[in-house]
Amino acid sequence: MAAAPLANLRFRMPEGVDIGPIKFSVSTTVQAVKEMVIAEWPKDFPRPAPADTAEVRLILNGKVLENGKTLMECRTPTGMLVTCHLLIRPKPEPSKPGAESKTDGTPSGCGCSVQ
């Protein structure tokens, strides 16, 4: 039986720093890829490695990769080096006890509508 094709991924951060390239089977889940990225985090990088994979966003061909999908389901190319953008989304700060929340019924956000 033939081995599953390999995806050769390089992860580029906004600061221009790369992690990899690292080869993955296309049957690898995005969650496992994120775990590997955190494990390979550059030691000399000024920003510490994320504590949780929920903070990591991987973008391939303009689409955010979903944790439960495999690289094959995300249509990751094989047989070539592919650059995947890596963004860190900090965890939201927990709300402070007694902090007021907006409960007047108006929607939050900018309220823009696209026509």
N, C-alpha and C positions, 0 to 999 in steps of 0.2 A: 504494500500500500504506500502511496506517495505521501511525503510529509506535507503538512499544510504550508502554504506560501507565507513568507515573512514580510512584515512591514518594517522598513528601516526609517525610524522617526528621529528627528532632531526637534528639540523644544526651544523656541526662542522667546525670551522675556522682553518686555518693553524697553528695558535698559540695554538691550543688545547682547546680553549674555545668553549663551547656548548651553543646553544640557543634552548630551548625547553626541552622536547618534547611538540609538539603542534599537536592537532588533526584537520584534515581537511577533508571535504567531498571530494570524488574523483572527483566531478564536479567542484571543485575550480580551477580557472586558476592559472598558474604559476605566472602571474603578481600579483594576489591577495596574493599569498604565499609570494612573495618578499616584498610586502607592510607590511604584518604581521611581517616578520623577522625584518624589519627596526623598526617597532613599539616596538618590544620586545628586541631591542638592549641593551646589558648590560650597565648599567649606569657607572660602575667602569672600563669599558674596556678602555685601553689607546687610541685606535683608535676611532675617532668619528663615529657615524652612517653615512652611506652613505646618501647623499642629494637626490638621485634619484635611482629608481629601475634599471635604465640602468647600474648602476655601479655594481650591484649584479649579480653574476653568481652562479647558483645552479647546482650541478653535482650529478646525480643519476646513479649508475651502469655504470660509465664511460661516460655518455652522458650529455651534457649541455642541461638543460631544456629550452624550448622556451616559451616566454611570452604568446602567444596566445593559447597555448594548455592547456588542463585540466590535472589534475593528472592522470585521467583514461587513457587519450591518451598517457601519458608518461609511462604507465604501472607501476605505483607506487604500490608496494605491500600493501595489507591491512591485518589487524589482527595481526600485529607485529610491533615492533619498528624498524624504518628504519632510517639509518644515511644518510643524504644528505650533501655533501661537499659544503661549502659556500666560495666563493672567491670574493674579492672586486677588481674590475678593475677601477682604477682611470680614471676620464674623461681626454681626451687628452687636452693638453694646446692649447689655441687658437694661431694660427700663428701670428707672429708679423708683423705689416705693414712694407713693404719694405724688408722683409726677402727673400732671394733668394731661389727659388725652382729649383729642378733638371728638366731641360727642354731639355737636350741634346738628348733625345730619348732612352737612355739606361734604362733598367728596374731597379727598385729599389729592394733592398733585397739582399740576399746572392748569388743568381744565381745557387744554387745547383740543380741537377737533380737526381732523383731516377731511377735506371735502373733495 
